[in-house]
Amino acid sequence: MSKCARYIALSVFCVLLSACASAPSHDVVFELNKKAPFSSYRTFTVQSVPESHPLSPIRIMLVRGMNNAMKAKGYREDDGDSADLLVRFGTRIEQGGRLTEEQIPFEKGLRTRYGLEPLMEGRVLVNIVDMREKRVVWKGEMRKPLNQVDLSNVTQDQVDAAMSELLASFPPHSTTP
């Protein structure tokens, strides 16, 4: 392979590697009620489920992150019962394992080694409810592997970015009624 071809191949590899590194590591799914009167919504309030439990530091950051994401879309926070939208969310952490299989070649053939890899996944589930109609107008879910995450070092900026990503598909507030 010529030096030029190697240089081009290395450049393409670096571009692909940087694209993979900058891709979000979250899995986001959502459903939107296209018949909802989004242009009439102006205010919101955020509620964590279950309400009866004290808010953990992570849940407090999630509430702030959702507030910040909705405000960035042009909505105004309203802590009372008069809000147009209720942003209601819950969290779940699932733990489990994944069976791994590895084929190891050696001089007399192959040896198969099995292992159990621990898995931990965090989920944030959100329903945005039209308070007048009492119906869900948008729902979304974000999943993220937590195996390599130290939850004690999570920052508000990281949570804000994740909540903006989660709520990206929610329509922004329209200034025209």
C-alpha positions in Angstrom: 0.0 0.0 0.0 1.4 3.4 -0.9 2.1 6.1 1.6 -0.7 8.2 0.2 -3.2 5.3 0.4 -2.2 4.6 4.0 -2.5 8.3 4.9 -6.1 8.4 3.4 -7.1 5.2 5.1 -5.7 6.5 8.5 -7.6 9.8 8.0 -10.9 8.0 7.2 -10.4 5.8 10.3 -9.7 8.8 12.5 -12.9 10.6 11.2 -15.0 7.5 11.9 -13.5 7.0 15.3 -14.2 10.6 16.3 -17.8 10.3 15.0 -18.3 7.2 17.1 -16.8 8.9 20.2 -19.0 12.0 19.8 -22.2 10.1 19.2 -24.6 10.1 22.1 -24.4 7.1 24.3 -28.1 7.3 25.2 -31.0 5.4 23.6 -34.0 7.7 23.3 -37.5 6.8 22.1 -40.6 8.9 22.1 -44.2 9.1 21.1 -45.9 12.4 20.2 -49.7 13.1 20.0 -49.8 15.0 16.8 -53.4 16.2 17.5 -52.5 18.0 20.7 -52.7 21.8 20.7 -49.0 22.5 21.3 -49.3 26.2 20.3 -51.7 26.8 23.2 -49.3 25.5 25.9 -47.3 28.1 27.7 -46.5 26.9 31.2 -45.3 23.7 32.8 -44.5 22.1 36.2 -42.3 19.1 36.8 -43.1 16.2 39.1 -41.0 13.2 40.1 -42.7 9.9 40.7 -43.2 8.6 43.4 -44.0 11.8 45.1 -44.0 10.3 48.6 -40.2 9.5 48.6 -37.7 12.2 49.4 -35.8 13.4 46.3 -32.3 12.0 46.0 -29.5 14.3 44.7 -29.8 12.7 41.2 -33.6 13.2 41.1 -33.1 16.8 42.2 -30.7 17.3 39.3 -33.2 15.6 36.9 -35.9 18.0 38.0 -33.6 20.9 37.4 -32.5 19.4 34.0 -36.1 19.1 32.9 -36.9 22.6 34.0 -33.9 23.9 32.1 -34.8 21.9 28.9 -38.4 23.1 29.0 -37.4 26.7 29.6 -34.9 26.5 26.7 -37.9 25.5 24.5 -39.7 28.7 25.5 -42.0 27.4 28.2 -42.5 29.1 31.6 -42.3 27.3 34.8 -45.5 27.4 37.0 -45.3 25.5 40.3 -49.1 25.7 40.9 -52.0 23.7 39.6 -52.6 26.2 36.8 -49.7 24.9 34.6 -50.7 23.9 31.1 -48.4 20.9 31.1 -47.3 18.4 33.8 -43.9 16.9 33.1 -44.0 13.7 35.1 -41.0 11.4 35.3 -39.8 8.3 37.0 -36.4 6.6 37.1 -35.4 3.0 37.1 -32.1 1.2 37.4 -31.9 -2.4 36.2 -29.2 -4.8 37.0 -28.5 -8.0 35.4 -25.9 -9.9 33.5 -24.9 -10.9 30.0 -23.4 -14.3 29.1 -20.2 -13.9 27.1 -18.6 -16.6 24.9 -15.0 -16.3 23.7 -13.3 -18.7 21.2 -9.6 -19.0 22.1 -7.4 -20.8 19.5 -4.5 -22.9 20.7 -2.2 -25.5 19.1 -4.7 -28.4 19.3 -7.8 -26.6 18.3 -10.3 -24.1 20.0 -11.2 -23.6 23.6 -14.4 -21.9 24.5 -14.5 -19.7 27.6 -17.8 -18.5 29.1 -18.2 -15.7 31.5 -20.9 -13.5 33.0 -20.6 -9.8 32.5 -22.5 -7.5 34.9 -24.8 -5.0 33.3 -26.5 -2.0 34.9 -28.8 0.3 32.9 -30.5 3.5 34.0 -33.8 4.7 32.5 -35.7 8.0 32.7 -39.4 7.7 31.7 -41.3 10.9 31.0 -45.0 11.6 30.3 -46.0 15.2 29.5 -49.7 15.6 30.3 -52.1 18.3 29.1 -53.5 19.4 32.4 -56.9 20.6 31.0 -57.6 17.5 29.0 -55.8 15.1 31.4 -54.2 13.2 28.6 -50.6 12.4 27.7 -49.4 14.5 24.7 -45.8 13.3 24.6 -43.9 10.4 26.2 -40.3 9.5 26.0 -37.7 7.2 27.5 -34.0 7.4 27.7 -31.8 4.4 28.5 -28.1 4.6 29.3 -25.6 1.9 30.3 -24.3 2.7 33.8 -21.5 0.2 34.1 -18.8 2.8 33.6 -20.6 5.7 35.3 -19.8 6.9 38.8 -23.1 8.3 39.9 -21.5 10.3 42.7 -19.6 12.4 40.1 -22.5 13.3 37.8 -22.8 17.0 37.3 -25.8 19.2 36.6 -24.3 20.1 33.2 -24.3 16.4 32.2 -27.9 16.0 33.4 -29.0 19.1 31.6 -27.4 17.8 28.3 -29.1 14.4 28.8 -32.5 16.0 29.5 -32.2 18.3 26.5 -31.4 15.2 24.4 -34.4 13.4 25.8 -36.8 16.3 25.3 -35.4 17.3 21.9 -38.5 15.9 20.0 -40.9 17.8 22.2 -42.2 20.8 20.2 -40.9 24.2 21.3 -43.3 26.8 22.6 -44.9 28.8 19.7 -45.1 32.5 20.1 -48.2 32.6 17.8 -51.4 31.3 19.5 
